Amino acid sequence: MEDSQVLNHIKNLTEKEEKLWGKENITDEEVNKLHNIKLELDQCWDLLRQRRALRDAGENPDKAGARDIDTIENYKQ
C-alpha cells in the first residue's frame, strides 16, 4: 500500500468518525464503530510511520506491514 493510499484511508476513516461524533444521540453500536475506527486509525498511522522510517533509512517502504492492535496499543514511546 502506498503512502497516498494510507493517507486516503485515514481521511475516509476520519470523515466517518466526525460524522458519528456529529450525531446528537450515539447508540451503543455507534460507540463500538467509533472504537473500531480509532483502532484502525492507529494501525494506519503506525503503518505510515513505519513506511516513512524505512524510507528515511534508505530501505524499501514496502517492507512495512500493518501490526496487530495489541502491539500498537501497548507501544511505549
PAZAPA-4460 file (N, C-alpha, C; in steps of 0.05 Angstrom, whole numbers, plus 32768, in hexadecimal, padded with zeros to 4 digits):
% residues 77
    n_x    n_y    n_z   ca_x   ca_y   ca_z    c_x    c_y    c_z   seq   type   mol
   8011   7FE9   8000   8000   8000   8000   8012   8019   8000     1      M     A
   800D   802B   7FEE   801C   8044   7FEC   8014   8058   8002     2      E     A
   8026   806B   8008   801F   807F   801C   8005   808D   8015     3      D     A
   8001   8094   7FFC   7FE9   80A3   7FF4   7FD0   8092   7FFA     4      S     A
   7FD2   8078   7FF7   7FBB   8067   7FFC   7FB5   8066   801A     5      Q     A
   7FCB   8065   802A   7FC7   8064   8047   7FBB   807F   8050     6      V     A
   7FC5   8095   8046   7FBA   80AF   804D   7F9D   80B2   8044     7      L     A
   7F96   80A8   802D   7F7A   80A9   8024   7F68   8098   8036     8      N     A
   7F72   8081   803F   7F63   8071   8051   7F5F   807F   806C     9      H     A
   7F74   808C   8075   7F72   809C   808E   7F5D   80B2   808B    10      I     A
   7F5D   80BF   8074   7F4A   80D5   806F   7F2D   80CA   8070    11      K     A
   7F29   80B3   8063   7F0E   80A7   8063   7F05   809F   807E    12      N     A
   7F17   8093   808E   7F11   808B   80A9   7F0A   80A3   80BA    13      L     A
   7F1A   80B8   80B7   7F16   80D1   80C6   7EFA   80DD   80C0    14      T     A
   7EF3   80DC   80A7   7ED9   80E7   809F   7EC2   80D7   80AC    15      E     A
   7EC5   80BC   80AC   7EB1   80AB   80BA   7EB0   80B2   80D7    16      K     A
   7EC7   80B5   80E4   7EC9   80BB   8100   7EBB   80D6   8106    17      E     A
   7EC1   80EA   80F6   7EB5   8104   80FA   7E97   8104   80F7    18      E     A
   7E8D   80F4   80E3   7E71   80F1   80DF   7E63   80E5   80F7    19      K     A
   7E6F   80D0   8102   7E63   80C4   811A   7E64   80D6   8132    20      L     A
   7E7A   80E4   8136   7E7C   80F7   814D   7E69   810E   814A    21      W     A
   7E62   8115   8131   7E4F   812B   812C   7E32   8125   8131    22      G     A
   7E2C   810B   8136   7E11   8103   813C   7E09   810C   8158    23      K     A
   7DEF   8112   815B   7DE6   811B   8175   7DE5   8105   8189    24      E     A
   7DDB   80EE   8181   7DD9   80D7   8193   7DE8   80C0   8186    25      N     A
   7DFC   80B6   8194   7E0D   80A0   8189   7E04   8086   8197    26      I     A
   7DFE   8072   8186   7DF5   8058   8191   7E0D   8048   819A    27      T     A
   7E08   8032   81A8   7E1E   8020   81B0   7E2D   8015   8198    28      D     A
   7E1E   800F   8183   7E2A   8004   816B   7E3D   8019   815F    29      E     A
   7E35   8032   815F   7E46   8048   8154   7E5E   804D   8166    30      E     A
   7E5B   8049   8180   7E72   804C   8192   7E86   8036   818B    31      V     A
   7E7D   801E   8185   7E8F   8008   817D   7E9C   800E   8162    32      N     A
   7E8D   801A   8150   7E98   8022   8136   7EAE   8037   813A    33      K     A
   7EA9   804A   814C   7EBE   805F   8152   7ED7   8052   815D    34      L     A
   7ED3   803F   816F   7EEA   8031   817A   7EFA   8022   8165    35      H     A
   7EEC   8015   8153   7EFA   8006   813D   7F07   8019   812A    36      N     A
   7EFB   8030   8125   7F08   8044   8113   7F21   804E   8120    37      I     A
   7F21   8053   813A   7F39   805C   8148   7F4F   8048   8146    38      K     A
   7F49   802F   814A   7F5D   801A   8148   7F68   8018   812B    39      L     A
   7F57   801A   8118   7F60   8019   80FC   7F71   8031   80F5    40      E     A
   7F69   8048   80FF   7F79   8060   80FB   7F95   805D   8107    41      L     A
   7F96   8052   811F   7FB0   804D   812C   7FC1   803B   811A    42      D     A
   7FB5   8026   810F   7FC4   8014   80FE   7FCE   8023   80E5    43      Q     A
   7FBE   8033   80D9   7FC6   8042   80C1   7FDC   8055   80C7    44      C     A
   7FDA   8064   80DD   7FF0   8077   80E4   800A   8068   80E9    45      W     A
   8008   8051   80F7   801F   8041   80FC   802C   8037   80E2    46      D     A
   801C   802E   80D0   8026   8025   80B6   8034   803C   80A7    47      L     A
   8028   8053   80A7   8034   806A   809A   804E   8072   80A7    48      L     A
   8050   8071   80C1   8069   8077   80CF   807E   8062   80C8    49      R     A
   8076   8049   80C7   808A   8034   80BF   8094   8039   80A3    50      Q     A
   8082   803F   8090   808B   8044   8074   809E   805C   8073    51      R     A
   8098   8071   8081   80A9   8089   8081   80C4   8083   808D    52      R     A
   80C4   8074   80A3   80DE   806D   80B0   80EF   805C   809E    53      A     A
   80E3   8048   8091   80F2   8038   807E   80FD   8048   8068    54      L     A
   80ED   805A   805D   80F6   806B   8047   810D   807D   8050    55      R     A
   810B   8089   8068   8120   809A   8073   813A   808B   8078    56      D     A
   8137   8071   807D   814F   8060   8082   815A   8054   8068    57      A     A
   814F   805C   8051   8158   8052   8038   814E   8036   8031    58      G     A
   813A   802D   803F   812E   8013   803B   8115   8015   802A    59      E     A
   810B   7FFE   8021   80F3   7FFD   8012   80DA   8000   8024    60      N     A
   80CA   8015   8020   80B3   801A   8032   809E   8003   802F    61      P     A
   809F   7FF4   801A   808C   7FDE   8016   8091   7FC7   8029    62      D     A
   80A8   7FC8   8038   80AD   7FB4   804C   809B   7FB8   8065    63      K     A
   8090   7FD0   8068   807E   7FD6   807E   8065   7FC6   807C    64      A     A
   805A   7FBF   8093   8041   7FB0   8093   8030   7FB8   80AB    65      G     A
   8016   7FB5   80A8   8004   7FBC   80BD   8009   7FA9   80D5    66      A     A
   800C   7FB5   80EC   8010   7FA6   8105   7FF5   7FA1   8113    67      R     A
   7FF4   7F8D   8124   7FDB   7F87   8132   7FD6   7F9D   8147    68      D     A
   7FBD   7F9F   814E   7FB5   7FB4   8160   7FC3   7FB3   817B    69      I     A
   7FC7   7F9B   8186   7FD4   7F98   81A0   7FF0   7FA4   819F    70      D     A
   7FFE   7F9F   818A   801A   7FAA   8187   8019   7FC9   8187    71      T     A
   8006   7FD4   8178   8005   7FF1   8175   7FFB   7FFE   818F    72      I     A
   7FE6   7FF3   819B   7FDB   7FFF   81B3   7FED   7FFD   81CB    73      E     A
   7FFF   7FE9   81CB   8011   7FE6   81E2   802D   7FF1   81DD    74      N     A
   8030   7FFF   81C6   804A   800A   81BF   8050   8022   81D1    75      Y     A
   8069   8022   81DC   8072   8037   81EE   8083   804A   81DE    76      K     A
   807E   8063   81E0   808E   8077   81D1   80A5   8081   81E1    77      Q     A
***
